[in-house]
Amino acid sequence: MRRRWRELRRARLALPGAAVVCAFAVAALLAPWLAPDDPTRSNLANVLARPGAAHLLGTDELGRDVFSRIVHGARLSMLEGLFAVALAVTLGVPLGLAAGYAGGAADTVIMRCVDVLLAFPGVLLAVAVVSILGPGLWNAMVAVAIYTVPIFARLARGSTLVVKREVYIEGCRALGMSDLRIVGRHVLPNIAAPLLVMSALRVAVAILTAASLSFLGLGAQPPTPEWGAMLSNGRNYVLIAPHLVIFPGLAILLLVLGLNLLQEGLRLALDPRLTER
């Protein structure tokens, strides 16, 4: 662990990225105490107020405090990214493991089904899934997870093909270990590092995609304080109240940037080839 920590510190921007992600995570956990106002309560007497002492980041078209909505939106955005990636890993990794380890007809059938999903552009596939399931926050997360499944399936399959040729796997077979035990005890732990790095990257992509769906009206529905929905509502007032789009956009930018920087540090710390260099 000390060696991993040293390698993580060597990536100069990894720790700042981790600090940004931790700051958003703390804000998400402490949102009820950090937010000065109810994020859904309207105040028509204070519509489109500019940032100031009374409202740190101003108010929106219904007089709701923007800072409170952004803080509560951090909880939803991180939930969207983590849930979508967790569901994609749960579905995609077993498919990739089965295809890579079994090979033959199973590999062909599974990967051709995965290729069908990969043939669709990611956001377009998510829009199609939401159109079938109906608009909503949870349906948007499921849609993002479905289009992320092929990425983890292909990564797990490729890593499994490399690991199963190792000598210790042949030794396990010679000792009479079952295939299920070999996959669970030896293959999966040895492909966990690239999956972890990819998960950090896909959380950022999932947050962007979920915000895009909410911007289009297919994700979180009003009055839910979600960053993409806030951008969609604020675009109508961008000339007279630019703070309605600046601050939610900055929140998305900072969180996604922090996750990408953290992913680069994890890649450096967990990839043995880079560690040796």
N, C-alpha and C positions, 0 to 999 in steps of 0.2 A: 504494500500500500504506500509506503514511503517513496518507493521508486516511481509509482504511478503519479503521486502528488508532485514529485520533482518534474516529471515529464509534462504534467499539466501546467505547471508554472512556467515552463520553458516557452509555451505558446503565449506570446506576450499579450494577446488580446483575449485569451480564454478566461482569465480571472475577471476582467472588467465585464465580459459578457455574462459570466456567472453571477456577478453582483447585480447586473440589471435584471436578470431573470429572478433572482432572489427578492429584489425590491418589489417586482410585480407580484410575486407569490405572497409576500407579506401583506401587500396592499389588498390582494384578493381575500386572504384569510381574515384580515382585520377591517374589511370594508364597512361593516355596520358601525364600527367605532371611529373610523377615519372620516367617513362621509358626514359633512355637517348637516345635510338635509336628506329628506326622503327622495330617492332618485325618480320616483314616479309622481310626486305631488306637484300639481300645477299651481302657479301664482300669476294670474293674468295681469296683475298690477305691476309686475316686474318682468315684462317680456323683452327678450333680446338685450338684456343689460350687458354692458361691456365688463371685462375683467376688472375687479377692484377689491376693496376691503370687504365689502358685504358678500361678494361672490368671487372667489379666487379666480375662476376661469370663466366667469360670466354666466348667463342663463340662456336657455334656448327659446324657441318660438312659443312655448307654453309656460315660460317662466320657471322651468326646472333647472336646478343647479347643475352646471356642466361637470364640475369637479366630482360631485357625488355620483353622477352617472358614469363617469370614466372609471372611478374607483370600483363601483359595482360591476362595470363592464369588464374589468380585468378578471374578475371571477368567472364570468361567462366565457370569455375568450380562451382562458387557460383550460377551462373545462372542455370546451369544444376541441381544442388541439389534443389534449391528453386522452379524452374519451375516443376520439376518432382513431388515433394511432394505436391505442390499446386494443380496440376492436379489430383493426387491420392486422396487428401482430397476432392476435388470437386466431384469426382466420387464415392469414397468409403463411405464417411460419410452419404450421403443421402440413399445409399443402406442399410447400417447398421441400420440407424434410422428407415427406413420403415420395415425392417425385424424384428427388436426388438419390435417396438411399435405395429405393426399390428399382428404379430404372425401368427399362422395357416398355410395355404397354401402359403401365400406370403413369410413367413419366410422360409419355406422349399425350395421353388423354388429359391429364391435369394441366400440362403446360399449354396445350392448344386452347383449353378453356380460358386460361390466364391471358393468352395472346389475344383472344376476342375482346377482353376487357381493355387491354392495352391499345387496341386499335382505335378506341374512342379518345378524343382529347379529354383530359381530366375534368376540367370545369364543365364541359358539355355533358359528360357522363353524370356528374353530380347534379346538374340542372335537370337531366332526364329522370334521375331517381327521385328527386324532390317533387317533380311534376306528377310522378306516379303515387308517391306516398302522401303528398300534400305539403304545403308550406308549414314550417314550424322549426323550432330550435333542435329538437331531438331528431327529427327527420333529416335536417341538414347535416347533423353529425354522422348519422348513418350513411348518408350519401357520400360524404367525404371519406368515410372509412372504406366504403365499397370501391371507390376508385384508387384507394391506397393499397388495397390488398395485393394486386399484382406485383407491386414494387417489392414488398417483403417476400412474396412467394418466389420471385426470381432470385433475389439475394440469398434466401435460405437454400434454394436449390443449388446455386453456384458454389456456395461455401460448403455444402454437404458433399458435392462431387469431389472437392479437393480433400476434405477430411477423410472420407471413407476409403481413400487410397493409401492412407498412412499405415505404417507397419503395425502400430499398436491396435488398430482396428482388426487387422488380420489375426493378431495374437488373441484378441477377444473372441473371435469366431473359433479359433483353434481350441480355446478353453471351453467352448460349448455355451457361451453366453447367448441369450436370445436376442433377436434383432431389436425388439422393443427396449431391452435393457441397454444395448449398445447405443441406440439413438438417445436415450434419456440420460445415460451416465457419461458418455464420451463424445458423441457428435454434437449434441445441443450446447453443452458448455463451451466447446471449442469454436462454435460459430456465433456465440453470444456477443462478442466485441463488435463486429461489423453491424450486427442488428441494433445494438445500443446506439452506435454512432448514427445510423440511419434514422432511428427513432427520434433523436434530438432534432435532426434536420426536418423530418416530416411533420413534427409538431408545429414548426414555424410555417410550413406550407399549408398545413391543415387550418391554422388560424387565419391565414390569408384567404384561403378558399371559403371558409365559413363566413368571414366578413364580406366576401364578394357576394355570396348567396343572400346574406341579410341586406346588403346594399340593393340587390335586385328585388327584394321583397319576398324571397323564398325561404329565408332563415327565421331569425327571431322576429316576432311580431310585436307591434306597439302595445303597451308602453315599455316593453323590456329594454333596459339600458345596455344595449349591445353596440360595440364600436362601429360595425358596418352599417347598422340601422341608423346610428347617429349621423354618420356621413351622408346617408341617403336623405335624411330629413334636413340636414344643414345645407345641402347643395342649393336649395331654393333661396337661401338667404346669404349666399357667399359674398355678395357685394356689399351688403349692409351690416352683416355680422360674421366676418370671416373666422372668428374664434370657434364657431360651430363645426367647422371642418378642420381647422388647424390642429386643435388639441386631440381629437380622436385619431386623426391621421398620424400625429406624432406618437401617440400611444402604441398604435399598430407598428409603426416604424421601429421604435425602440425595442419592443418586445421581440419582434422578428429578428432584428439585428443582434440582440443579446443571445438568442437561441442559436443563430448561425455561428457566432463567435465561440460559444460554448461547444458546439458540435466540432469545430475545428480543433479545439483543445482536447476533446475526448478522442478524436481520431489520432492525434499525436501520442496521447498517453496509452491508448489501448492497442495500437497496431505495433506488433513486435518488430516488424521490419523497420519502421520509422524510429522505434526506440533504440535499435541497434545502431542506426546511423547517428 
